[in-house]
Amino acid sequence: MPDRAALTGIIFVLKTGIQWEDLPAEMGCGSGMTCWRRLRDWQAAGVWARLHHALLERLHGADQLDWSR
């Protein structure tokens, strides 16, 4: 399963609140279990923390961060 497809499935489940096993096959994201495993593996590998850091750096460089919030 390509990373982009897995990410689409992960975002869909987290945004809608559906159960992993209810992820619609028509979305082309693989099974809910595949997406869940990818989420687990990316979390263990520190992907989300690095992504968050990169986003903050980009926003800071564009003077788009409001540190008062």
C-alpha positions in Angstrom: 0.0 0.0 0.0 1.5 3.4 -1.0 2.1 5.8 1.9 -0.2 8.4 0.5 -3.1 6.0 0.3 -2.5 4.8 3.8 -2.3 8.4 5.0 -5.6 9.2 3.3 -7.2 6.2 5.2 -5.7 7.3 8.5 -6.9 10.9 8.1 -10.4 9.7 7.1 -10.7 7.4 10.1 -9.4 10.0 12.6 -11.5 12.8 11.1 -14.8 10.8 10.9 -14.4 8.7 14.0 -15.4 5.5 12.3 -14.0 2.2 13.3 -10.8 1.1 11.5 -12.6 -2.0 10.2 -15.3 0.2 8.7 -12.9 2.1 6.4 -14.7 2.0 2.9 -12.8 -0.3 0.5 -13.9 2.1 -2.3 -11.5 4.7 -1.0 -8.6 2.6 -2.2 -6.7 3.0 1.1 -6.4 -0.7 1.8 -8.0 -2.2 4.8 -8.5 -0.4 8.1 -6.0 -2.8 9.7 -3.4 -1.8 7.1 -3.9 1.9 7.8 -3.9 1.3 11.6 -0.6 -0.7 11.4 1.0 2.1 9.3 -0.2 4.7 11.9 1.3 2.6 14.6 4.6 2.1 12.8 4.9 5.8 11.9 4.2 6.7 15.5 6.9 4.3 16.7 9.4 5.7 14.1 8.8 9.3 15.3 7.3 10.4 11.9 4.5 12.5 13.5 6.9 14.3 15.8 9.3 15.1 12.9 6.4 16.2 10.7 5.1 18.5 13.5 8.6 20.0 13.9 9.0 20.5 10.1 5.6 22.3 9.9 6.5 24.6 12.8 9.8 25.5 11.2 8.1 26.3 7.9 5.4 28.4 9.6 8.1 30.2 11.7 10.1 30.9 8.5 7.0 32.4 6.9 6.3 34.5 10.0 2.9 32.7 10.4 3.2 31.5 14.0 1.4 33.2 16.8 3.4 32.1 19.8 1.0 34.0 22.2 -1.6 31.3 21.5 
